[in-house]
Amino acid sequence: MLSHDDIAARNSARVMETHRMDPKRTALLVIDMQRGFMDPAASLYVPTSKDILGPVKGLVEYCRGAGIPVIFTEFIASPDMPTLRKDPFGPEHLTVEPGSAEAGRPTGWGLPSGSCVLGAEGAESHDTVEELKPLPGEPVIRAYTLDKFYGTPLDLALRSRDIRFLMVTGLLADLCVLSTVFSANAREYRVTAITDGITTLWPDILKAVYDIFRRKLARLFTAAEAEAELKGAHGTSR
């Protein structure tokens, strides 16, 4: 049986061919780069999110200038939507009612925090961060689950633009990014994961996610490599 590295190595040359992006059929997906995860005052602040902001912003600006669609997603929670994503697997998205037993207790990952709940303001808001604020006309896909295709118009938004290739960035690698890449792959989108534009809380888990990507799901490119390919530096578009 081939080892994990052997499988990835055998796939790499072919993947570079099959996933070479055609600028006319490519879109950039910015997953959940929201205040509720990126504001230092947020209960669920992801410290490494500050490291990916620059590469993602640069790629967003390039795509806008090149006429490549940019699509944003936002994870949201609602008291009216009792999903497993909230209970038991996402208690941090449960609302803490004033005067309740939880009020005044610590918040954060694994604890009721009211993060990204519809109507939340300030640091806990589900809004995309100001540095990446969507322009008028750019789709913003709101999702109640990790998979940004499930129960949303994301697939329609892509197919209506004749998109075949996806660049994927955002938060968190092992949750919404991984789930969405699996779903994109099942729908036959050719995914390029932007390695300096994706992060999570734990470096070892980030490495594991990239190992999964390169073996079965996606190419791994930096933002600069993706931009260079789109400019034609690595060959002509098909």
HELIX and SHEET records of a PDB file:
HELIX    1   1 HIS A    4  THR A   18  1                                  15    
HELIX    2   2 PRO A   23  ARG A   25  5                                   3    
HELIX    3   3 ARG A   35  MET A   38  1                                   4    
HELIX    4   4 SER A   49  ALA A   66  1                                  18    
HELIX    5   5 PRO A   91  HIS A   93  5                                   3    
HELIX    6   6 GLY A  122  GLU A  124  5                                   3    
HELIX    7   7 GLU A  130  LEU A  132  5                                   3    
HELIX    8   8 LEU A  154  ARG A  159  1                                   6    
HELIX    9   9 ALA A  173  VAL A  177  3                                   5    
HELIX   10  10 LEU A  178  ALA A  186  1                                   9    
HELIX   11  11 PRO A  203  ILE A  212  1                                  10    
HELIX   12  12 PHE A  213  LEU A  217  3                                   5    
HELIX   13  13 ALA A  223  LEU A  230  1                                   8    
SHEET    1   A 6 VAL A 140  ALA A 143  0                                        
SHEET    2   A 6 VAL A  70  PHE A  75  1                                        
SHEET    3   A 6 THR A  26  ILE A  31  1                                        
SHEET    4   A 6 PHE A 165  LEU A 171  1                                        
SHEET    5   A 6 ARG A 190  THR A 199  1                                        
SHEET    6   A 6 ALA A 218  PHE A 221  1                                        
END                                                                             
